[in-house]
């Protein structure tokens, strides 16, 4: 490939996206493609330190501050990791990206959604995923999959995650060509097969 492909995986914690991104990575590598498996926040380097603050800081974090920390991580990630890989023709598979900030900080925390979209555009310097998967599952199921030990973001409560879920579905509704919603209550194999089918298209 002379041009890379940028695919993002979105959804609430416990939706199964991390399992599916690893399965797609294995599938593509077996087919001979060069891939990069990465995540937001905290891909490597500076991002790791930002992730630690975002997920485990035990003091008060304002919604605005939270948003800017995610955006700072994203700018570093895009400039130093994603764009160089795409120039090399690599298929970049990213666990969370811009849509998570819209869903979590916009719909979930109640910040201005249009403002977040504009800030996202600044952070990514025009880069947009070629394809995005939203793994949709009801909040009760996703929370039960996360388990008892939750980080700061995972501990936000049922009503927050209902708003986040609505946010992801609204994003998909507004951008149906890019964003594909997958029912995450299916078996792991069935979900993987659907992911592969959409990637091949």
C-alpha positions as CSV (number, residue, x, y, z in Angstrom):
1,X,0.0,0.0,0.0
2,X,1.4,3.4,-1.0
3,X,-1.1,5.1,1.4
4,X,-2.0,4.0,4.9
5,X,-5.4,3.4,6.3
6,X,-6.7,4.9,9.5
7,X,-9.3,2.8,11.4
8,X,-10.6,3.8,14.8
9,X,-12.5,1.7,17.4
10,X,-15.0,3.4,19.6
11,X,-17.6,2.6,22.3
12,X,-18.0,2.6,26.1
13,X,-15.6,0.6,28.3
14,X,-16.7,-3.0,28.3
15,X,-18.1,-2.9,24.7
16,X,-15.4,-5.3,23.4
17,X,-13.5,-2.9,21.2
18,X,-10.1,-3.8,22.6
19,X,-10.6,-7.5,21.9
20,X,-11.8,-6.7,18.4
21,X,-8.9,-4.3,17.5
22,X,-6.5,-7.1,18.5
23,X,-8.3,-9.7,16.4
24,X,-8.3,-7.4,13.3
25,X,-4.6,-6.6,13.9
26,X,-3.8,-10.4,13.9
27,X,-6.0,-10.9,10.8
28,X,-4.4,-8.1,8.7
29,X,-0.9,-9.2,9.7
30,X,-1.7,-12.7,8.6
31,X,-2.7,-11.3,5.3
32,X,0.7,-9.6,4.9
33,X,-0.3,-6.0,5.8
34,X,1.8,-3.8,7.9
35,X,-0.1,-2.5,10.9
36,X,0.2,-0.3,13.9
37,X,-1.9,-1.0,16.9
38,X,-2.2,2.1,19.1
39,X,-4.6,3.9,21.6
40,X,-5.8,7.1,23.1
41,X,-4.9,8.3,25.6
42,X,-1.5,7.1,26.2
43,X,0.1,5.5,23.1
44,X,3.7,5.9,24.3
45,X,6.1,8.5,25.7
46,X,4.4,11.7,26.8
47,X,1.0,10.1,26.2
48,X,1.6,7.5,28.9
49,X,2.0,10.2,31.5
50,X,-1.1,12.0,30.3
51,X,-3.1,8.8,30.5
52,X,-2.0,8.2,34.1
53,X,-3.3,11.7,35.0
54,X,-6.6,11.3,33.1
55,X,-7.5,7.8,34.4
56,X,-6.0,7.8,37.9
57,X,-5.7,11.3,39.3
58,X,-7.6,11.2,42.6
59,X,-8.4,14.9,42.9
60,X,-11.0,17.1,41.2
61,X,-10.6,17.5,37.4
62,X,-12.8,20.0,35.7
63,X,-14.5,18.9,32.5
64,X,-12.7,21.6,30.5
65,X,-9.3,20.5,31.9
66,X,-10.2,16.9,31.1
67,X,-11.0,17.8,27.5
68,X,-7.7,19.7,27.0
69,X,-5.6,16.9,28.4
70,X,-7.3,14.4,26.0
71,X,-6.7,16.9,23.2
72,X,-3.0,17.4,24.1
73,X,-2.5,13.7,24.1
74,X,-4.2,13.5,20.7
75,X,-2.1,16.2,19.1
76,X,1.1,14.4,20.3
77,X,-0.2,11.1,19.1
78,X,-1.3,12.3,15.6
79,X,1.9,14.3,14.9
80,X,4.5,11.8,16.3
81,X,2.9,8.4,15.7
82,X,-0.2,8.2,13.4
83,X,0.8,10.5,10.6
84,X,4.3,9.1,10.1
85,X,2.9,5.6,10.0
86,X,0.3,6.5,7.4
87,X,3.0,8.1,5.2
88,X,4.7,4.7,5.3
89,X,1.6,2.9,4.0
90,X,0.8,1.3,7.4
91,X,-2.8,0.4,8.5
92,X,-3.2,2.3,11.8
93,X,-5.7,0.7,14.2
94,X,-6.5,3.1,17.0
95,X,-8.4,2.3,20.2
96,X,-10.4,5.5,20.8
97,X,-9.9,8.8,18.9
98,X,-11.8,12.1,18.3
99,X,-15.3,10.5,18.6
100,X,-14.6,9.5,22.2
101,X,-14.0,13.1,23.2
102,X,-17.3,14.2,21.5
103,X,-19.2,11.4,23.2
104,X,-17.6,11.5,26.7
105,X,-16.8,15.2,27.2
106,X,-19.6,16.6,25.0
107,X,-22.6,14.3,25.5
108,X,-21.4,12.8,28.8
109,X,-20.0,15.9,30.6
110,X,-22.2,18.4,28.9
111,X,-19.6,20.6,27.2
112,X,-20.3,22.4,24.0
113,X,-20.2,19.7,21.3
114,X,-19.4,22.1,18.4
115,X,-16.6,23.6,20.4
116,X,-15.2,20.2,21.1
117,X,-15.4,19.3,17.3
118,X,-13.5,22.5,16.5
119,X,-10.8,21.7,19.1
120,X,-10.5,18.2,17.8
121,X,-9.9,19.6,14.3
122,X,-7.1,21.7,15.6
123,X,-5.5,18.8,17.5
124,X,-5.5,16.4,14.5
125,X,-4.5,19.0,11.9
126,X,-7.1,17.8,9.3
127,X,-6.6,14.1,9.8
128,X,-9.8,12.0,9.8
129,X,-10.3,8.2,10.2
130,X,-11.1,6.4,7.0
131,X,-13.4,4.0,8.9
132,X,-14.7,4.0,12.5
133,X,-16.4,1.2,14.4
134,X,-18.8,1.9,17.2
135,X,-19.4,-1.2,19.3
136,X,-22.8,-0.7,20.8
137,X,-24.0,-2.4,24.0
138,X,-26.5,-1.4,26.7
139,X,-24.9,0.3,29.7
140,X,-25.8,-2.4,32.2
141,X,-23.9,-5.0,30.2
142,X,-20.9,-2.8,29.5
143,X,-20.6,-1.9,33.2
144,X,-20.8,-5.6,34.3
145,X,-18.0,-6.4,31.8
146,X,-15.7,-3.7,33.3
147,X,-15.9,-5.3,36.7
148,X,-15.7,-4.0,40.3
149,X,-12.3,-2.1,39.9
150,X,-12.9,1.0,37.9
151,X,-10.6,3.9,37.0
152,X,-11.7,7.6,37.2
153,X,-13.5,7.6,33.9
154,X,-15.2,4.2,34.4
155,X,-16.6,5.4,37.7
156,X,-18.8,8.2,36.3
157,X,-22.1,6.4,36.8
158,X,-25.0,5.0,34.8
159,X,-26.6,8.3,33.7
160,X,-23.3,9.5,32.4
161,X,-22.8,6.4,30.3
162,X,-26.3,6.5,29.0
163,X,-25.4,10.0,27.6
164,X,-22.1,8.7,26.2
165,X,-23.9,5.8,24.4
166,X,-26.4,8.3,22.9
167,X,-23.5,10.4,21.8
168,X,-21.8,7.6,19.9
169,X,-25.1,6.7,18.2
170,X,-25.7,10.3,17.2
171,X,-22.2,10.5,15.7
172,X,-22.9,7.4,13.7
173,X,-26.2,8.8,12.5
174,X,-24.6,12.0,11.3
175,X,-21.7,10.3,9.5
176,X,-23.0,6.9,8.2
177,X,-20.3,6.6,5.5
178,X,-17.5,6.7,8.0
179,X,-19.0,5.3,11.2
180,X,-20.4,1.8,11.4
181,X,-22.3,0.6,14.4
182,X,-21.9,-3.0,15.4
183,X,-24.1,-4.8,17.9
184,X,-21.6,-5.8,20.6
185,X,-24.0,-8.3,22.3
186,X,-23.1,-10.9,19.6
187,X,-20.3,-13.5,20.0
188,X,-16.7,-12.4,19.6
189,X,-16.4,-14.4,16.4
190,X,-19.6,-12.9,14.9
191,X,-18.4,-9.4,15.7
192,X,-15.0,-10.0,14.2
193,X,-16.5,-11.4,11.0
194,X,-18.5,-8.2,10.6
195,X,-15.5,-6.1,11.2
196,X,-13.5,-7.9,8.6
197,X,-16.4,-7.7,6.1
198,X,-16.6,-3.9,6.5
199,X,-12.8,-3.4,6.3
200,X,-12.6,-5.4,3.1
201,X,-15.3,-3.2,1.6
